[in-house]
Amino acid sequence: MKIVISKDTFGFCLNDDEMMRYGEIKGIKIIYESVSNQYYIDTINKHNKFYDFQIPRNDPALVQLVEELNIKLPNRKLKVVEIPDDVDWIIKKQDSGKEYITEKYKRMWDW
C-alpha cells in the first residue's frame, strides 16, 4: 500500500494547482472561490466545502499526484511511502512537524 506523508515542518497541505490536479485525477469538480479562499466540490450545483486534510493519505489519486509532483518538483516535501497491505497504520508527527507512519497498537491497557 502506498501512503503520502509530509517531510515539511508545516505538515501536509496542497497548493491551488495541486488541489485542482487532484480533482482532475479523482474525476471530481473542485471549485476555488477566491473571495472566501475556499475550495468546494461541485455536486449538481451544491457546493460542499473541501479541504486537503479530508483526503485519505492512501487515496490512489493523491498518491498519483504526489508521484507526478516528485518528478517535476523533487524538492517538494511530500513523500510516498510503501508499506505492506496488511499493516494497520497511522500517521504521526515528530516535534519538528515532519510526519512518519507507524503501526497502530492492537491493544492498550493502563500503565
Residue pairs with C-beta under 8 A, 6 or more apart in sequence:
1 58
1 82
1 83
1 84
1 85
1 87
2 58
2 60
2 63
2 80
2 81
2 82
3 57
3 58
3 63
3 80
3 81
3 82
3 83
3 89
3 91
3 101
4 12
4 57
4 58
4 62
4 63
4 66
4 78
4 79
4 80
4 81
5 12
5 57
5 78
5 79
5 81
5 91
5 99
5 100
5 101
6 12
6 13
6 77
6 78
6 79
6 97
6 98
6 99
7 77
7 78
7 79
7 98
7 99
8 77
8 78
8 97
8 98
9 96
9 97
9 98
10 97
11 93
11 97
11 99
12 52
12 53
12 57
12 78
12 99
13 52
14 22
14 52
14 55
14 65
16 32
18 65
18 69
19 30
19 32
19 39
19 50
19 52
20 30
20 32
21 65
21 68
22 30
22 55
22 61
22 62
22 65
23 29
23 30
23 41
25 61
25 64
25 65
26 59
26 61
28 41
29 41
29 42
30 39
30 40
30 41
30 42
30 50
31 39
31 40
31 41
31 42
31 47
32 38
32 39
32 40
33 39
33 40
38 49
39 49
39 50
39 51
40 47
40 48
40 49
40 50
41 47
41 48
41 50
55 62
56 62
57 91
63 80
66 78
66 79
66 80
67 80
69 76
69 78
70 76
70 78
70 79
70 80
81 101
83 89
83 101
87 103
88 103
88 104
88 106
89 101
89 102
89 103
89 104
90 101
90 102
90 103
90 104
91 99
91 100
91 101
92 99
92 100
92 101
92 102
93 99
93 100
94 100
